[in-house]
Amino acid sequence: MAWTERDIPDLTGRTAVVTGANGGLGLQTALALAGAGAHVVMAARDSVKTAAAEERVRVSHPSASLEVVPLDLGDLSSVAAAARAVLDRHERVDLLVNNAGVMAMPQWTTADGFEMQFGVNHLGHWALTAHLLPALLRAPAARVVTVTSTARHRAGRLDPADVHLERGYGAWSAYARSKMANLHFGLGLQQRFAAAGVTAASLVAHPGLTNTDLQARAVREGGAGRVGAFFEVLTARSGMSPFEGVRPQLRAATDPRARGGELYAPRYGSHGPAVRRPILRRRGLQEQIDVLWQVSERETGIPLDVTAADCGP
């Protein structure tokens, strides 16, 4: 029988942080986790949209335990402030869902000068995870779930000498690169959890072809071109609903049988029930993970060292 949100176990007493929780897959994640009893920290940038999303969760689950934390993944100072707010209020974080993202943007940069898609989709989540690491390691069996995309299959290798694509920018190739970084981050984090002998686990998920605002926003922002217009129509006509598309990341986050280092995705690539899928493109995988770690620490100035994390009170 196919896994659905009805298979989520009781999450009472657990604290979950969800990025981009004010719409699309992030909102569906917040709805499902709150419905299962978790205290959900809705971390998002647009305050008006977030207030509406919070109200939607409360209408669906009147007894939901929620809080809102402003988070702009394109600004490392905002990421640090959001993490401080979470750490000040919560001794532990049981679940971190690195969900938020942008797609096929024009050649824009973040507040810190990073190429926008790599900066938001990967480096912002890198920094947030690093800041929250002590609280994650204080949880009995924390999970970090990072959301990737099938676009990663079209990604080129990360060039440490041109991280921000100053020598040649393509909106879709930049998006693919950022989504490959999400995969490599999730796998690399699991390696470090395992090497440190901690109980935390890192998993990766992708939603397949799901009809959220991501496609429409890419078209509105003007960087997606004809490809973006095609995908906007395609997802509107044949994409899964966010309610269906969110299941891979929910399964990765909550299925007691899921294990660190696994990838959850639709069975048929772009559609279908949420299942565990194999990790492809393993040739050179370790080298690419190591390069991502070096680049991420260098660009953000924030180390992500599991063995050095201060987990004291």
Summary of the structure (lengths in Angstrom):
residues: 313
radius of gyration: 17.8
end to end distance: 43.0
largest distance: 52.7
contacts: 1112
relative contact order: 0.15
helix: 49%
strand: 14%
